[in-house]
Structures are given as C-alpha cells and as structure tokens.
Amino acid sequence: MIENYLPFFLFVVAMTGTPGPGNLTMMAIGQTTGFKSAMPFLLGLAAGRLPLDILVACGLGELFTASPVAATAMKILGSAYILYLAVKVLMIQSSPQKIDKRFTFVEGLFLHPLSPKSWAMTIFGFSQFVDRTAPLAPQVIVFLASFMGGLLLFHSSWCAAGALIPKFVQSRQTLFCVNLIMVTLMVGATGYAMFS
C-alpha cells in the first residue's frame, strides 16, 4: 500500500469527500450554528472514527460482515441516530436561542461507528489496499493517518460551506427551508447507504 499510495489516496478522497452522513451532517450544523460551534462535534467524529479503523485492522470487519444480525442492528441504530441528529438540527434552526443547543463531542463520537458507510469503506479499503504479506503496522498507520486527514479536511470543508449559507440568505423562513432540504438529504443519503 505504501509503495502504491496514489490509488489509495484517490480512494480516501472519494470516500471522505463525497456526500454522506458525516459531511451532510457537518454542513447542516455549519448552516445552523456556525463553523466554530461545530468543532467539538468534528473532534468527536474523528475520535469515533479511529477505533472503527483499528477494529477493522484487527479483523472485526470480517466478523461484522459475516453476521446478518449485527448488520441489521447497525442499520437500525444508525438510522435512529441520524434521525435524532436531523431532528436536533431542525429544532436548533427553529429556536431563537442557539447557543445552549449546540452539538457536542459525545454526539459526534457515535456517528461513524453507527454508520454502515464508514464500516463499508473501511472494510473495503483494508481488503483492497493492505498487503497482508507485508508488515502490517506501517500500513495501518498510513491507513489511519490518511483517513483521518481526509475526514478532518472534508468534514470541516462541508461545515464551512454550510456556515456560508446564512451570509447569502437572510430570511429566517428561507434558511429553515434550506436546512430542511439539507436534513432531508442527510437522512436520504443515510437511508440509501444503509438499505441499498
């Protein structure tokens, strides 16, 4: 993997840069409470992603994919959690007091471990790009660092894009409609990833 890093790098960019539960949630949060207030949630996303990658590197991914019960439980929990985040985004948008209702580090912690997309891309990435005949530790370090870099770059970029929306849209009703569209996309993308 280290010798042929470019294909893996392109895979990381495609997986972490495209719309998904993490990016769309960060965009909705950025639009609702601003970029700076989303940083605890972003750090929670990163902290939750790291053990997922390590568990897959240790072989848990194969166990997870072999169990239909675990996969179904993940889909149910993941869907419920995304719905919780979507409702919270809309409630914050409709409330005049946003400061006391920001997203927390702990809320971010659970998004990636409950996202089948995160599990799928990690399992696929390990199966396609890690050479089991070569020393595993350096490859795992490169894998973790690459995905963490992509996560931080793209999640924060989507959040910054969301935070720009209120600068161009002044109407409170229009902002709520924009937020409703983003939340619908967030739930829709999650549903597609989980049940397609």
Secondary structure, DSSP 8 states (H G I E B T S, - for coil): --TTHHHHHHHHHHHHHSSSHHHHHHHHHHHHH-TGGGHHHHHHHHHHHHHHHHHHHTTHHHHHHH-HHHHHHHHHHHHHHHHHHHHHHHHHHH-S--GGG---HHHHHTTTTT-HHHHHHHHHHHHHH--TTS-HHHHHHHHHHHHHHHHHHHHHHHHHHHHHHHHH---HHHHHHHHHHHHHHHHHHHHHHHH-
